[in-house]
């Protein structure tokens, strides 16, 4: 499904909201890794460095795949993916047109059956 121009505008705003939520969540996860390192104070720091490095690298790849170079034709599937991984909720869809909301929820239901 392709969104109308107005729905594309709503989607772009929603992508920024979702990105900020994902950044906050992952920054908290990074902080937990560092807090665990601080309390343990191991003699060998390589394993803990690798944990933080891997977490940042994996998250960076996820963010790049999800948000970089998004084309309008990908907006619909991206919104559904964000709903599936709970980055956004159904209440975040309120600014979309009724047609777009219906299509998104139908697509979500279809993908949840897989």
C-alpha positions, -999 to +999 in steps of 0.1 A: +000+000+000+013+035-008+004+063+015-010+096+003+012+127+005-004+137+037+001+102+052+037+103+040+042+135+060+027+118+091+049+088+086+081+110+084+072+126+117+064+092+132+098+079+121+115+107+140+095+098+172+103+061+168+140+068+162+142+089+194+124+061+213+149+035+200+179+057+207+167+062+243+160+025+248+194+015+235+213+042+254+198+027+285+210-008+274+245+006+268+244+022+302+234-011+319+264-028+302+287-001+316+271-002+350+277-039+352+313-034+342+317-008+369+304-030+396+324-061+385+357-043+378+373-074+360+410-076+355+405-083+318+383-056+302+383-071+267+350-091+271+331-061+285+345-038+258+334-063+232+299-064+247+296-026+244+312-026+209+289-053+197+258-037+211+266-003+195+275-019+162+244-041+160+222-011+170+239+011+144+231-016+117+195-018+128+191+020+127+207+022+093+185-006+079+153+009+093+157+047+088+185+055+063+174+061+027+138+054+033+117+057+002+080+066+003+072+031-011+088+016+020+068+037+045+039+013+049+061-017+057+083+003+080+053+015+101+042-021+104+077-033+114+078-006+141+044-018+154+056-054+154+087-046+175+067-023+197+087+009+189+053+025+183+018+016+194-016+018+177-023+051+194+007+066+175-013+060+143-040+086+152-027+112+127-029+089+097-060+090+074-086+063+082-077+045+049-040+044+060-049+032+095-071+005+082-044-007+058-017-006+085-038-026+110-048-051+083-011-055+073-001-059+110-027-086+116-015-104+085+021-103+095+013-114+131-002-146+117+031-156+102 
